[in-house]
Amino acid sequence: MPKPTTIEDLPTTRAPGQWGDYVQLMKPRVMSLVVFTAFVGLVCSGVPMNPVLAAVDIFCIAVGAGASAAFNMWYDADIDSIMRRTQGRPVPAGKVQGADALGLGVVLTLLSVMLLGMTANWLAAGLLAFTIFFYAVVYTMWLKRWTAQNIVIGGLAGALPPAIGWAAAAGEAPMNAWLLVLIIFMWTPPHFWALSLYTSQDYAKAGVPMMPVVKGAKSTRLQVLLYSIALIPVCIAPYFTGLGGLAYLAVSGLGGAVFLLLAWRLYRSHAGEGADPRNTPELYDVKAGAKDARNLFAFSILYLFAMFATLAGERLLGFSL
C-alpha cells in the first residue's frame, strides 16, 4: 500500500490519543536541549532568583518549545508520513488528530507566553513568542520547504533559549546573552547537515530541499567543514568577553579541535553518496560510509553540552566574571 502524501491521506483515529502521544507531540528530546540552554542563560545572567520563580520561568520556556513542536507536527504531518525517521510520530501514525496537535500548540503558546510575562517580564515573554512564531511559521511553513538554507536561517529559533533565560532573570539580554545565541546558531548547520548526509533519501522522497538533496553530498561536506572552522572561534569567544573562565577555555578549545578533526574526516569521506538500503529510523545505525557523518553529529551534541555545562558550572562555583 503506498504511503500517504497529503494531509487528507493521513490515517485518522476516533479514539482519543494517549497522554504519551501528546508528550511526543512536544518533541521531548528537543525540549530537553531548549530547557538546558535556557537554564544556562538564566544562570549566566548572575542575577539571584527565587528558585520557585526560576523553575516557573524554565517551565514556561519548555512549554513554549513544546508549542513549537506541536505546530511543527501538525503542519509537517504530510512529509512526516513519507520519511522513515518520522513515520512513527503521533499525527502521521494516526494516534493524534492533526486538529488536536494544532489546538495543543495554540494552548501551550498562550500558557507559556502569558505565564512567563507575568512571572518574569515581557521582554522574555516577547522573545519566547517570537521564537515560537519563527519556528512554527517562518521555518516550518516557509523555509523548510523552500530553500536549502532552511536550517541556517531557521536555526535562530533553536538558538534563542539562552537569551530568553537570561532576559527572564535579568530583564535584559546583553552582549554575552547573544553570544550564547550565536554559538548555537553557528553550531546548528554542521550539526544538522551531518545528520542530513545520512538521511538525505528521506528528505528527497518528501521533497524537502535539504542541502544534500539540492547541492549534493560533496558540497554539503565542504559547507560542514567551513561552518566548523567559523564555529570554533565563536565558541572560544566567551573566555575573552569574561563570560567563561579557564575551564571553559579548555573545554571549548580542546573540544573544538576534536570537532574540526571530525569535520575534516567527514569532508574527506564519501558520506551521503549512494543509497542506504536499510529500513531503520535509528539516528546512529548507519552504513559504513556514513559513519564520519554520524560521528560528527554525535560529537556535536556532546560539544555543545560540555561548553554550556562548563559555563553554568563556573558561574555557580564563582569561577567566572
Secondary structure, DSSP 4 states (H G I P E B T S, - for coil): -PPP-SGGGS---SSPPPHHHHHHHT-HHHHHHHHHHHHHHHHHT-----HHHHHHHHHHHHHHHHHHHHHHHHHTHHHHTTSTTTTTSTTTTTSS-HHHHHHHHHHHHHHHHHHHHHHT-HHHHHHHHHHHHIIIIIIIIIGGGT-TTHHHHHHHHHH-HHHHHHHHHHSS--HHHHHHHHHHHHHHHHHHHHHHHTTHHHHHHHT---HHHHH-HHHHHHHHHHHHHHHHHHHHHHHHHTSS-HHHHHHHHHHHHHHHHHHHHHHHS-TT-S--------SS---GGGHHHHHHHHHHHHHHHHHHHHHHHHHHHT---
